[in-house]
């Protein structure tokens, strides 16, 4: 085994990466970074029935967005390529021939119908489901007669003894060989199964540690049997704990988005996702929740991975994301927010162009108020159009009349017209003075003005908002509200 730590993330291109996939990629990436190792991206595309042509691009885009850059992979190559399994068929076939010659594998000609009948009988009789070894001892004459028939290649599992697995998290586990059926190595289409290809690739790519989902723990004895038959040394196995939803059931769509790119579309930041997903089965200590990317790469240790199921909580993810938003400096956050909103706002902000410079005035007002970038829209969309929808009741403050509200708004126009320079501090001072002169509370004044100017009950700080909108535009918006109150018919 190579002394240098080499790990791999080996997704199947059958769709988008879900949270469990990405958590596995994160743990592999962090382990490699912590130990100055190599992070390999390998595409396990041997299941041709489920292969999705666009999935590889989706996978690589997802990893790149998360900042999980690989050292070797299909696009950049490496010493042990190719890194698409579909390009390694000759290697798999040569190893398969070796196993045939040493009688560690055999051809199985059982039809789909026979296997289906076998499964039904085993289920009915409450027997262990698995292949019954029908073709295990097929005679030479029988093989000759079946020469042109379709077949799969099966591994000849020892019928006695045990296979022991030492896992860094779960410790030593033993599996009676008699409970392991003769599993398939090569399918009828000539492609290898996961069990066969991943062992061969891990060996030839010199993978030192295999960090993968807990669901593969029960399959590992099959992999160890292949290693043993080829006299290869297996890697160190680390099976990661299962991820549960907040209701303690297996994580699924009902617990929130499952695809990592869905979280990107909802406005989660990659570093926040990295932080949150790293805590699914691993912890720095019993109190630290916010951990930077740099700190994670320095402090990630295998012995801190738990064997207990981890729980994904969407509310906790939102809170973590909000902390990253708040601690991102205004200039960077503005660029991030601009890129996130750009396509949508370019189409709908016809009255007032959506520009990076204009947004830079707004971003500081909302960064403490949003949990995701997606929530920004509710806070800022009124800056880019002058269409306001409200009711008479919404414009009239509590304990005030229609007439007093109109007076309040008209007086506000005069106050703003006489405010020079037109900045938030002076706007604040002058409007508070106005409230005193009208013998109303500042809450009443600002409530009516906020609705007139933004048409929202909750909005960014009003004085700063008025400054950004500018004097002329703010006064026009207030005049529209006055007109609505004075002439409510057909409004």
N, C-alpha and C positions, 0 to 999 in steps of 0.2 A: 504493500500500500504506500502510495506517495505520502511523504510527511507533510506536504503543504495541504492545508484545508481547502477542499473543493466541494462545493454544494451545487445542487441544481434545482431549478424550478421547471417542472415538466408538464405544462398544461396540455389538454387535448383541445384541438380547435373545433369544438362543437357548439360554441356560443360565447357569450360574454363572461368575463371573470366575475364570480360572485365573492362575497365577503370572505368565505372560507378559503377560497383559492388565494386571495390577496394576502390574508393573514399568513398562509403558508409561505408565500413569496417573501413577505416581510421578514419572517423569522430566519429564512435562509439567507436573505440579503444582509440582515444585521449580524448574523453569525459570521459570515464571510468578512464583512467590514471590520468587525471587532478583532478578528484574528489575521488580518492582512491576507485573507484567502481569495478564492476565485468563485464568483457567482455565475453559474452557467444557465442560459436559457435553452431548453430543449423542447421542441414541438413534437408531441406524441400523436402523430396523425395516422395511426394504423387502423383506426376504426373508420373505414371508408363509408359505412352506411350512415354515420352520424356526422361526417365531416362537413363543415360549413366553410365555403370558400373565403368569405370575408373575415372569418374568426381570427386568423393569425394577425391581421392588421389591427383588429379590435384589441387583442391581447397585448400586442406590443405598445399600442397607444395608451392602454390602461396602465401598464407598467411605467412607461415614460412619464405619464401625468403624475404618478405617485412618486417619481424620482428614484425608482428602483432600476437603475441602469446595470446592465449585465456586462460581464467581461468577455464572455464567449457566447455566440449564438448564431442563428441562421443568417442574420443580416451582416454581421461583422466577422463571422468565421472564427477560427481558433485552431489550436493544435490538434484537437480531437474530433473535428467535424467529419462529415456533415452533421448538422444539428436538427435536421428534420428526419424523423424516423423513416419516412417513406423513401428516403434516399439511401437507406442503409440495409436494404433487403438482402443484398448479396452476403453481407456479414451475418445476418440472422440465419440465412439458409446454410451457410457453411458450418455454423455452430450446430444447427439442427442435424445436418448430416453426421457430424461427429457424435452426437448423442444417439443417432440411429446405429452407427457402427459399434458403439460400446454397449448397445442394448439398453440404454437408459431412456429411450423413447421408442414409440411404435406408431405405426399408421392405424388409424381407426376409420372404418368404413361405415359406421353406423349412420343410418339415415335420420333425418329430422323427425320422421314419423316414429321411428323406434325410440328415439330419445324422449320424445313427448310422452309416449306410452309408458316408458320407464318412470318418468317423473310422476305421472298420474298414479301409477301403481304404488310408488313409494309414499306418495302423499296419502293415498287411501289407507295404506297399511301402517301409517305413522312411522315410516322408516326415515333414516337420514337421506336427504336429497343429494344425489351425486352419481357420477358415472359408475357402472357396475363392473367395468373391466372386461366387457364382452369380447373385445378385439385384442385383449392383452396377450393372449396366447394363440393367436391365429396361426395356423400351420402354413408352411411354405406353399403348399398346393392351393390352399384357400386364397393366399395373397396373390398368387399368379392369376387365379380366376377373377380377382377383383382389380386387376392391374389398371384398367381404364376407368374405374369408378372414382368418384370424388372421395377425398379423405381429409381428415385432420391429423395432425401429429400430436400425440399425447405423451406426457412424461410418465415414466414407469415409477410410481411412488413405491418405496419399500413397504411391504405389507406387515412389517413388525418394527419394533423400536419406537423411539421418540425423536422429535426434532425440537431442539431448545433454542429459544430466542432470548437474547439479552438486549433489553431496550433501556436507553439512558433515563427514561422517565418511569416506565412501568416495571423495571427490574427484569428478572429472569422468568420466562414462561415456557412451559413444555406442552407439546402437542403430540398425541399419539398418532403415528403415521397411518394406522388403520382407519382413522377418521378423515384422512385427506384423500380425496378421489384422484384418479389419474387425470390431471388437468391438461387443457389444450395448450400447446406451444405455438403451432402454426395452424391458421384457419384454412378453410377450403378455398378462400380467395388468394392464398399464398402469403397473406400478411400475418405477422406475429401477433400474439395476444400481448396485453399489457404485462402480464407476469413474465413472459419470456424476454420481450424487447427491453424492458427497464433494467433487468439484471445484466444483460449483455452491454447495454449502453453505460450503465453505472460502472461496470468493470473497465471497459475500454476508454471511458472518459475520466478514469481515475477518481471517481467520486469517493470522498472520504467519509462523509456523513450524509445520511438521508433523513431530512426533516419533512415529514408528510402527515396527512390527516390521520387521526385515530382509527378511521374506518378501514385503513389498510393493515392494521395490526394482525387481524386474523388471516390475512393472505400472506404474511411474511414467511411462514414456514415453507410455503411453496417456493418462494424466492431462495430461501436458504438451501433447499434441496437441490435447486439448479446450481447454486454456487458449489455445493459439495460435489455434485456429479462432474463438474468441470475443474475441480481442484483449485478454485479461486477463493480468495479471502473476501468475505463480505464487508460492506461498509458498516459504520456504526449507525444504528437506527434510533431515531427519536420520533415517536408518534405523538402528535400534538392533540391536546384535548378538544373534544367536540364543542361546537358553539351552539348555545341555546338562545331562544328568544326570551323576552321578559316574563313570559308565562311558563318558562322552563320546558317548553317543547322545542323540538329541533327547529333551528332558525329557518324561516321560510318567508315568502312574499308578504304574508299578513303582518309580519313584524316590521315592515318598512321595505324600502328598496333593497334588492339583493345584488344587482349589478353595480360594480364600482363606478361605471360611467353614469349610472343614474344618480349617484351621489354627487358626481361632478356637476351634472345638470341641475341639481337642486341647490348648488352653491356652497358645497363643502370644500374646504381648502385641503390640498394634498398633505401638508404637514400635520394638519389636525386629524386626517384619516389615518396617517401613519402612527401618530400618537395613540389614538383610540384603539386601533386594531392591534397594536403591539401589546395592549393591556388585556387582550383576550387570551388568557392562559399564561401570562407572564406579568411580573411586577418587579419594580425596582425595590420597593419596600411596602410597608402597609399604609403609607400616607401620601405618597407622591402620585399625582394624577397627570400634571402637565410636565411632559418630558420632551425636550427639543430633539430634533433629528440628530444633531451632533452628539448630544448626551447619550441617546440610545445606542449609537454606534460605538460609544466608548464603554458602556456599562451593561450591554446585553450579555447574559450568561445563561447557558443551558440549564444549570442547576436551579435556576429561578423559575423554570417552566413548571406549571402545576399539572398534575395528572387528573384533577377534577374538571368537569365540564365548566366552560366559561360562559358568561351570560352577556349577550349583546343588548344594550339599552339605548334606543334611539335618542332619548332625552339626554342621556349622558353625553352622547356624541354631539348633540347640538350645543350643549354647554361647553364642551372642549373646543368646538369650532368657534364659539363666540369669544373664547379667551384668545384664540389665535387672531381673530379679527381685531380685537381690541389692542393687542400688542404689536400688530403690524403698523409700521410707520405710515403716516397719511399718504405720502407720495406713492409708496408701493401698493398700498391698499386701493388707492384711486386707480392705478393702472390695472390692477386685478379686477376691480369692479367695472371699469370701463370695458375691458375685454369680455367680461361675462355678460354685460347688458347690451353691448354694441349692436348686434344684429337686430334685436327686438326694438331698440330705441331708434335706430336709424330709420325704421319704417314708420314709427308712430309719432316721433317728435318733429312734426312739420312746422309748428309755430316757432319753436325755439330749438335750433340745432343742438344735437347731442355731441358735445365736444369734451375732450379730456380736460381742457382748461376750465370750462364751466363746471364740470362734475367735481373738479378739485376743490371748489368752494363748498360743495354740498357734503362730500364724503365725511369730513370731520364731524359733521352734525349728527350722523346716523351710526357711526361705528360702534358706539356704546349701546345701541338700541336694537341691533340685529344679531340673530344667531347664525344665519346663513346669508350668502349673497343674494339668494332668491328673495329674501324678505325685504331687500332694499327697494324693490319696485313699489311696494305699498307706501314707503316713506318719501319717495322722491318724484313719483311720476307727475305730480301737479306742477313741478318746476318747468315742465316741457310742453305744457299746453295751458290755455286759459278757459277751458270749458269747466264750469263749476256746477255741480248739482247738489242742492240742499233744499230743505223745507223751511217754511217760515218758523216753525217751532225750533229747528236747529239753530237758527240765527238769533233767536231771542234768548238772552241769558235768563237764568232762574231768578224769579222775583222781579222781573222787569216787563214793561209793556212794549207793544209794537212801536208806539210813538217814541218812547225813551230809547229804544234800540236804534231807531233811525237817527235820532239826535246824537247818540253815542258814535255812530259810524260817520256822520257828517263832521262831528267835531274831530274825529280821528284823522280825517282827510286834512283838515286845517293844521292839525298838529304835525303831521308828516310833511306837509308842504313847507312848514316853517322849520323843519329839522335840517340843519346844515352844520357840519358835514353829515352826510347820511350814513351813519354807521350804527352797529347794533347797540353800542353803549349809550349813545345819545338818544336813539329811538326808545330804548328802555326807560331812560330818565324822563323823557318828555311825555311818554304815554302814562307813566305812573303819576306824573304831575296832573295830567288830564283826568285820570280816575279820581283823584282827590278833589279837583275842581267840580266834577260832576256828582260828587258824593256817592260814588259807586265803588265796589271793590275791584281791585285789579284783576281778580279772577273773572268777574262779570265782563269786564272790558276785553280781556284777552280771549275769553271763550267766544265772544261774538266775532272779534277780529279774525281769530284762527279759522272759524268756519267760513267767513267771507273770503278770506285770502286763499285757504287751502282746500276748503270743503271736506275737511277731515277732523274728526274729534281728537285724534291723536296725530301729531305731526312733529317734525324737528323743532328745536327751539325757535320761538316765533320771531324774536328780535333779529336773530341772525338770518332767518328765512326772509324777512322783509328786506334786509340789506341786500341779500343776493338777488331777490326779485327786482330790486331797484325802485326808486320813488315813483316813477311814472306808471310802471306796471302795477304796483301795489295799489295805488290810488284808483286806477281803472277797475281793478277787481273789487274794491270796496264800493265804488260807484255802481257796479253791476248788482251788488247785494242790496244797496239802497233802492235801486230801481225795482228789484224783485219784491222787496217789502212794500213799496208804494204802489206797485202795479202787479199784484200776484196773479191776475187772470191770464190764463194761457201760457203761463211760465213753465 
